[in-house]
Amino acid sequence: MEFTDFKAGKNDENRRLDRILKAILPVENQSKINQLLRKNLIKLNKKKASAADHVTENDIISVASFLLNEEIPGDSHKNPSADKNPQIKIQSLFSNEYLKIINKPYDTLCQPAKNSTFDLSSWIQEEYKKEKHTDSLSFKPGALHRLDRFTTGLLVFSQNSQGARWFSEGIKNHWITKTYIGIAEGHLTENQLWNDKLADEQEHTPESFHTVKSAEESNSENSKEALTQATPLAWGNYKGRDITLIKYHILTGRKHQIRFQSSYHGFPLLGDIAYGAREKGPQEYFLHAMELHFPEENPLNLPVTIKAELPESFSNFIKINLKKPTGQIII
């Protein structure tokens, strides 16, 4: 029987064999992979292998050639759609062998969704393929944190497994911090430190797919700390309502943390009716991931700070509607 050999790269190090096979073969069904291994149609270093075997760099995975040329009955494997909307411009802010950082546009999805023709995860995978990386059989780049559809700014993607591990560890242990800027209803007059417990539960509402409760309002025992520093930068008025431009420095990374905490403390994002805004604004809401801060000494050769400029709509709204106390326009 003829076999085709695949050489494991450094980004395949210590990955399970079945995970790598899912990237090589047109099959996603785990039982089908187990069956092929039992029939000795797939070998690891010319020997019989099991799905749980771990692969090291330079290992040889041998696959019966006919499996690569035919669609396996009962399985379908489709690459994610990455149809690029010509109207969407992706601004790259930093890129090296470890990470790629972009300025996420307004109204773009991070993950594929029904009826969507464009998402950033599929886009980054297509970009990765174009660059013809050869150091992995199975590695796929992906977003290392989330930004909501209508949140703009800094979004980080992995470019290899080392970068993914280090960034994820940095977020978990607070080596890496994020600063956002947003426009909120109300008149925030002084710096505030918001320390809340967010319950890990969801409720469906007519306005939104879910809301998050504070621990005090919930019976959940799985609540998590959410810590945010809120600093007012400028004040103004929109349709007769006070508004404040706020800098949010988040010290934890909970889902919808800023949107929830800002609302919970009386300052919902302008237009964010899912989180307490009184009515719709000129867009869904204004929230921008403005800065990422990294340790001065880091193994990924990252700068200490990376900044993302505001979208034009955000910047123009500030110029028209918000001013510093002295009357000076903030931007």
Disulfide bonds with the S-S distance in Angstrom:
none
